[in-house]
Amino acid sequence: MDADPQPPAGKPNPDTSDGTGEPAHQRAADETPAPDDDSRVPRWPISAHLPAAPRRTTPPAGPLATPAADPLATPAADPLATPAAGDPHAPGRAAGGAAPPRTGDPGDPVPLWLRSGAAIAGRLLVIAAAVAVAAYALAYLRVVVLPVIVALLLSTVLRPPTRWLMRHRFPDSAAAGTVLLSAVAVLAFAVTLSGAAIGRQFSDLADNIQDGVREAGEALERPPFNLSEADIQQSIDTGLDTLSESSGSLTGGALQGAVLVGEVLTGLVITLLLLFFFLKDGPGMWRWVVRTFGGRQRTRLDEMAHRCYGALAGYVRGLALVGVADAALIGSGLLILGVPLVGPLMLLTFLAAFLPLIGAFSAGLAAVLIALVDGGVVTALIVFALVLAVQQIEGHVLYPLIMGRTVSVHPIAIILGLATGGILAGIIGVFISVPIVTVAATALTYLRETREPPPPEAATAGAATS
């Protein structure tokens, strides 16, 4: 092939801008930054056999030159960008990786602490309102709610003998029915014995009451009262007139009492039915609840419920043991002192153990009054000292020994629960407040144990702070 024609000597090449002999288009191509893919760079025929131009990493110098964006260059850090989570060297963080304290908008007239406090107070008010509405609904539906709670409490005591019968080839219905009927028979037997004891000793107790009233009248006639018989009779007549004037209120109270008796009978029937089915199909019913409402947390829900039921069972059994011990101690003292109605007072003391604080006070007051009527002031004072001693033994020895292994609830929580339950639902609230507090404490303990551990950085920051 013929060589390319050369221009005449002494004349510049039209393809070049100077006398160096380099084509102008080749020089322009050399000065243009090459893209990432060299295969896409256009090649002129005259430079086909020349090596590819080297890639430039810096833009050409010049005061008016605009630097081209380099796709391989590392972008500069944005001082306004949000630092990555857990980056201890991110700008705006203090030593140790802790985030700086939040500050409010300088133009906002409301301080940040007031805004945060208002938000927290609003949420607390919503929670308190929800709790109040729930408590009111439970109190309004007490005929249904209370039997459910009582049946659940009783099932914690009757479930073990029911399981024992089932393991010995008893059908489920037969085992539940046998245990339930046996419990009802034992309770009816105890009530019958107490009623018989009251009937036998009622006449003697009535005579003692009359003698006590006569002695009280004679004491009022002596110093320091110095009341005459006419003054005492006038006081009695005034009391009778007041009683007759309030007969309308008494009639309304009698009607309310009749309604209450109907509610108690209805609740008793519902309680027995629920208790039978809890003993017979309790595990199956709970599995249905977990499958239906558990979702992805069914395992944790089942474990938490088992712990709560175990704590509730320990609470009820512990109260039963404490009640038996109190009844035995007080009954022994009353027998030694010769106070009548020992059997009914022992039964009352046992049942009163299921009402913390209030039940013990009521049972002790009944024992002191009967001792006062039967044996006088000295016997009443001795019984009062006996009741106080038994209460101290219960609070410092029996309760920690029996209940400490199953339920760990601070006395302040129990007192607050009793006060709240009494305000919201009366005697029913007092009865169910402590079981609710026990279940809530157990659930919170489980949630705290199963809570995900903090990340290592947070744990290190907390250790450094402490």
C-alpha positions in Angstrom: 0.0 0.0 0.0 1.3 3.5 -0.8 2.5 5.6 2.0 0.5 8.6 3.1 1.4 11.7 1.0 3.6 14.1 2.9 3.1 17.9 2.6 5.7 19.9 0.8 8.8 20.9 2.8 8.5 24.2 4.6 4.7 24.2 4.6 2.7 23.3 7.8 0.4 20.3 7.8 -3.2 21.5 7.7 -4.1 18.8 10.2 -1.8 20.3 12.8 -2.0 23.6 14.7 1.8 23.9 15.1 4.9 22.5 13.5 5.2 19.4 15.8 3.6 17.1 13.3 0.9 15.9 15.7 -2.6 15.9 14.3 -4.9 18.4 16.0 -7.7 15.8 16.5 -5.3 13.4 18.1 -4.2 16.1 20.6 -7.8 17.0 21.3 -8.6 13.3 22.0 -5.6 13.2 24.3 -6.8 16.2 26.3 -10.3 14.8 26.8 -10.8 12.6 30.0 -11.5 9.1 29.0 -14.7 7.4 30.3 -14.8 4.2 32.4 -15.2 2.0 29.4 -12.3 2.5 27.0 -14.0 0.4 24.3 -16.5 3.3 23.9 -13.8 5.9 23.0 -14.1 6.8 19.3 -10.9 6.1 17.3 -9.9 8.0 14.3 -8.3 5.9 11.5 -5.0 7.8 11.8 -4.6 6.8 15.5 -5.8 3.2 15.1 -2.3 1.9 15.7 -1.5 4.2 18.6 -1.9 3.1 22.3 -5.0 4.3 24.2 -4.7 7.6 26.0 -3.9 7.3 29.7 -6.8 8.0 32.1 -6.6 11.3 33.9 -7.3 11.5 37.6 -7.2 15.3 37.9 -8.9 17.9 35.8 -6.8 20.1 33.5 -5.3 23.1 35.3 -6.7 26.5 34.5 -8.5 29.2 36.4 -11.6 29.0 34.2 -11.6 25.2 33.9 -14.6 23.4 35.4 -13.6 20.1 37.0 -15.4 17.0 35.6 -17.2 14.8 38.1 -15.2 11.7 38.7 -17.4 8.6 39.4 -14.6 6.8 41.2 -13.9 9.7 43.6 -15.1 9.3 47.3 -17.9 11.7 48.1 -17.2 14.2 50.7 -18.9 13.8 54.1 -22.1 15.8 54.4 -22.0 17.6 57.8 -25.9 17.7 57.8 -26.3 14.0 57.1 -27.7 11.7 59.8 -24.9 9.6 61.2 -25.2 5.8 61.0 -26.6 4.0 64.0 -23.8 2.8 66.3 -21.0 4.9 64.6 -18.9 6.2 67.6 -16.9 8.4 65.2 -19.8 10.0 63.5 -19.9 13.8 63.6 -22.1 15.3 66.3 -21.5 12.5 68.8 -19.8 12.8 72.1 -17.0 10.6 73.3 -18.1 6.9 73.8 -20.6 7.0 70.9 -23.3 8.7 72.9 -25.7 10.9 71.0 -25.7 14.6 72.0 -28.7 15.9 74.0 -31.7 16.9 71.9 -32.4 20.6 71.8 -35.6 22.3 70.8 -36.1 24.8 68.0 -34.6 28.1 69.1 -37.6 29.9 67.7 -40.1 27.7 69.6 -41.4 29.4 72.8 -42.3 26.1 74.4 -39.3 24.5 76.1 -38.4 20.9 75.2 -38.8 19.6 78.8 -42.4 21.0 78.9 -43.2 19.5 75.5 -41.9 16.1 76.6 -43.7 16.3 80.0 -47.0 17.1 78.3 -46.6 14.2 76.0 -45.9 11.8 78.9 -48.8 13.2 80.9 -51.2 12.8 78.0 -50.3 9.2 77.6 -50.6 8.5 81.3 -54.1 10.1 81.3 -55.1 7.8 78.4 -53.9 4.8 80.3 -55.6 5.8 83.5 -58.9 6.4 81.6 -58.6 3.0 80.0 -58.0 1.3 83.3 -61.0 3.2 84.9 -63.3 2.2 82.1 -62.2 -1.4 82.3 -62.8 -1.5 86.0 -66.2 0.1 85.7 -67.1 -2.5 83.0 -66.0 -5.3 85.2 -67.9 -4.0 88.2 -71.0 -3.5 86.0 -70.7 -7.1 84.8 -69.9 -8.5 88.2 -72.5 -11.2 88.0 -70.5 -12.7 85.1 -66.9 -11.6 85.9 -66.9 -12.5 89.6 -67.9 -16.2 89.0 -65.2 -16.5 86.3 -62.6 -15.2 88.8 -63.8 -17.4 91.7 -64.0 -20.5 89.5 -60.5 -19.8 88.2 -59.2 -19.5 91.8 -60.9 -22.6 93.0 -59.6 -24.6 90.0 -56.1 -24.0 91.2 -56.9 -26.0 94.3 -59.1 -28.7 92.7 -57.1 -29.2 89.6 -54.4 -31.5 91.2 -56.9 -34.1 92.5 -58.7 -34.0 89.2 -55.5 -34.8 87.3 -54.8 -37.6 89.8 -58.1 -39.2 89.1 -57.6 -38.8 85.3 -54.2 -40.6 85.6 -56.0 -43.5 87.3 -58.3 -44.0 84.3 -61.2 -41.9 85.3 -63.0 -40.2 82.5 -62.6 -36.4 82.3 -66.3 -35.8 83.2 -66.3 -38.3 86.0 -63.1 -37.0 87.5 -64.2 -33.3 87.4 -67.7 -34.2 88.8 -66.3 -36.3 91.6 -63.8 -33.6 92.8 -66.4 -30.9 92.5 -69.1 -32.8 94.4 -66.6 -33.7 97.1 -65.6 -30.1 97.6 -69.2 -29.0 97.8 -69.9 -31.8 100.4 -67.0 -30.8 102.6 -68.0 -27.1 102.5 -71.7 -28.0 103.3 -70.6 -30.2 106.2 -68.5 -27.4 107.7 -71.3 -24.9 107.4 -73.8 -27.4 108.9 -71.6 -28.0 111.9 -71.1 -24.3 112.4 -74.9 -23.7 112.2 -75.6 -26.5 114.7 -73.0 -25.0 117.1 -74.6 -21.6 116.8 -78.1 -23.1 117.4 -77.0 -25.0 120.5 -75.3 -22.0 122.1 -77.5 -19.2 120.9 -79.8 -19.3 123.9 -76.8 -19.1 126.3 -75.3 -16.3 124.2 -78.6 -14.4 124.3 -78.8 -14.6 128.0 -75.2 -13.4 128.2 -76.1 -10.5 125.9 -79.0 -9.5 128.2 -76.8 -9.7 131.3 -74.2 -7.5 129.5 -76.8 -4.9 128.6 -78.0 -4.9 132.3 -74.4 -4.5 133.5 -73.8 -1.7 131.0 -76.9 0.2 132.3 -75.7 -0.2 135.9 -72.3 1.1 135.0 -73.8 4.1 133.4 -75.7 4.9 136.6 -72.4 5.0 138.5 -69.6 7.6 138.3 -68.2 9.1 136.2 -71.4 8.9 134.0 -74.0 9.4 136.8 -76.9 8.9 134.5 -80.3 8.2 136.0 -82.6 5.5 134.9 -84.9 8.1 133.3 -82.1 9.5 131.2 -81.2 6.0 130.0 -84.8 5.2 129.1 -85.1 8.5 127.2 -82.0 7.6 125.2 -83.5 4.2 124.4 -86.8 5.8 123.3 -84.9 8.3 121.1 -83.1 5.5 119.4 -86.4 3.6 118.8 -88.0 6.8 117.3 -85.0 7.2 114.9 -85.3 3.6 113.9 -89.0 3.9 113.1 -88.4 7.1 111.1 -85.9 5.4 108.9 -88.2 2.4 108.2 -88.4 3.5 104.6 -84.7 3.4 104.2 -84.7 0.0 105.9 -87.4 -1.2 103.4 -85.3 -0.1 100.5 -82.3 -1.8 102.0 -84.3 -5.0 102.4 -85.2 -4.8 98.7 -81.6 -4.3 97.8 -80.6 -7.2 100.0 -83.1 -9.4 98.2 -81.6 -8.3 94.9 -78.1 -9.1 96.3 -79.2 -12.5 97.4 -80.5 -13.2 93.9 -77.2 -12.1 92.4 -75.3 -14.3 94.8 -77.4 -17.4 94.0 -77.0 -16.7 90.3 -73.3 -16.2 90.6 -73.0 -19.4 92.7 -74.7 -21.5 89.9 -72.5 -19.9 87.2 -69.4 -20.5 89.4 -70.2 -24.2 89.8 -70.8 -24.7 86.1 -67.6 -22.8 85.1 -65.6 -24.7 87.7 -66.8 -28.0 86.3 -65.7 -27.1 82.8 -62.4 -25.6 84.0 -61.6 -28.9 85.7 -62.8 -31.0 82.7 -61.6 -29.1 79.7 -59.3 -26.4 81.1 -56.1 -27.3 79.1 -58.1 -27.8 75.8 -59.9 -24.4 76.2 -56.5 -22.7 76.8 -55.0 -24.3 73.7 -57.8 -23.0 71.7 -57.3 -19.5 73.0 -53.6 -19.6 72.2 -54.1 -20.9 68.7 -56.8 -18.3 68.0 -55.3 -15.2 69.5 -51.7 -16.0 70.0 -50.4 -15.4 66.5 -46.6 -15.4 66.2 -46.2 -14.9 70.0 -48.2 -18.0 70.9 -45.2 -19.7 72.5 -44.4 -16.7 74.8 -48.1 -16.2 75.6 -48.5 -19.8 76.6 -45.4 -19.7 78.8 -46.4 -16.5 80.5 -49.9 -17.9 81.1 -48.5 -21.0 82.7 -46.4 -19.0 85.0 -49.3 -16.7 86.0 -51.5 -19.7 86.7 -48.7 -21.3 88.7 -48.3 -18.1 90.8 -52.1 -17.9 91.2 -52.2 -21.6 92.4 -49.3 -20.9 94.8 -51.1 -17.8 96.1 -54.4 -19.7 96.8 -52.8 -22.7 98.3 -50.6 -20.5 100.5 -53.7 -18.6 101.7 -55.5 -21.8 102.5 -52.5 -23.0 104.6 -52.3 -19.7 106.4 -56.0 -19.8 107.1 -55.8 -23.3 108.5 -52.9 -22.2 110.8 -54.7 -19.1 112.0 -57.9 -21.0 112.7 -56.0 -23.6 114.6 -54.1 -21.1 116.8 -57.1 -18.9 117.5 -59.4 -21.9 118.1 -57.0 -23.4 120.6 -56.8 -20.1 122.5 -60.6 -19.7 122.6 -61.0 -23.3 123.8 -58.5 -22.6 126.7 -60.4 -19.5 127.7 -63.8 -21.2 127.5 -65.2 -18.8 124.8 -68.4 -20.2 123.1 -68.9 -20.7 119.4 -65.3 -21.9 118.8 -66.2 -23.9 115.7 -68.0 -21.1 113.8 -65.2 -18.7 114.8 -62.6 -21.1 113.4 -64.5 -21.4 110.1 -64.9 -17.6 109.9 -61.1 -17.2 110.5 -60.3 -19.7 107.8 -62.6 -18.0 105.2 -61.4 -14.6 106.3 -57.8 -15.5 105.3 -58.8 -15.1 101.6 -59.6 -11.4 102.3 -56.2 -9.9 103.2 -56.2 -7.4 106.1 -59.9 -6.9 106.1 -60.8 -10.6 106.7 -58.3 -10.9 109.6 -59.7 -7.8 111.2 -63.3 -8.9 110.9 -62.7 -12.4 112.3 -60.7 -11.0 115.2 -63.4 -8.4 116.0 -66.0 -11.1 116.1 -64.0 -13.2 118.5 -63.4 -10.2 120.8 -67.1 -9.3 120.8 -68.2 -12.8 121.7 -65.5 -13.0 124.4 -66.7 -9.6 125.8 -70.3 -10.8 125.9 -69.5 -14.2 127.4 -66.6 -13.5 129.8 -66.4 -9.8 130.3 -63.7 -7.2 129.7 -60.8 -9.2 130.9 -61.5 -12.2 128.7 -62.1 -9.8 125.7 -58.7 -8.2 126.3 -57.0 -11.6 126.5 -58.7 -12.6 123.2 -57.6 -9.4 121.6 -54.0 -10.0 122.6 -54.3 -13.5 121.2 -55.6 -12.2 117.9 -52.7 -9.7 117.7 -50.1 -12.4 118.5 -51.5 -14.7 115.8 -51.5 -11.9 113.3 -47.9 -11.1 114.0 -47.0 -14.8 113.6 -48.8 -14.9 110.4 -47.2 -11.8 109.0 -43.6 -12.5 110.1 -43.4 -16.3 110.0 -46.2 -18.1 108.2 -46.7 -15.7 105.3 -43.0 -15.4 104.3 -42.4 -19.2 104.9 -45.4 -20.4 102.9 -45.9 -17.6 100.3 -42.3 -16.5 99.8 -41.4 -19.4 97.5 -44.3 -18.9 95.1 -45.3 -15.2 95.2 -43.0 -12.2 95.5 -45.2 -9.2 95.9 -44.2 -6.2 98.1 -46.7 -5.3 100.8 -47.0 -1.8 99.4 -48.3 -3.3 96.1 -50.8 -5.3 98.1 -52.0 -2.3 100.1 -52.3 -0.1 97.0 -54.2 -2.9 95.2 -56.6 -3.4 98.1 -57.3 0.3 98.3 -57.8 0.7 94.5 -60.0 -2.4 94.4 -62.1 -1.2 97.3 -62.6 2.2 95.8 -63.5 0.9 92.3 -65.6 -2.2 93.2 -66.2 -2.4 96.9 -65.8 -5.7 98.6 -65.6 -7.5 95.3 -62.6 -5.3 94.4 -60.9 -6.1 97.7 -61.4 -9.8 97.0 -60.0 -9.9 93.5 -57.3 -7.1 93.9 -54.5 -9.2 95.3 -54.9 -12.1 92.7 -54.8 -9.4 90.0 -51.7 -7.8 91.5 -50.0 -11.3 91.8 -50.7 -12.1 88.1 -49.6 -8.7 87.0 -46.3 -9.0 88.9 -45.6 -12.5 87.5 -46.3 -11.3 83.9 -44.0 -8.3 84.3 -41.3 -10.5 85.7 -41.6 -12.8 82.7 -41.5 -10.0 80.2 -38.4 -8.5 81.8 -36.7 -11.9 81.7 -37.5 -12.5 78.0 -36.7 -9.0 76.9 -34.1 -8.8 74.2 -30.6 -8.0 75.6 -29.3 -4.5 74.8 -26.7 -4.2 72.0 -23.1 -4.4 73.0 -22.5 -0.7 72.3 -25.4 0.3 74.6 -24.1 -2.1 77.3 -20.6 -0.6 77.0 -21.9 2.9 77.1 -24.0 2.1 80.2 -21.0 0.5 81.9 -18.8 3.5 81.1 -21.4 5.8 82.5 -21.8 3.9 85.7 
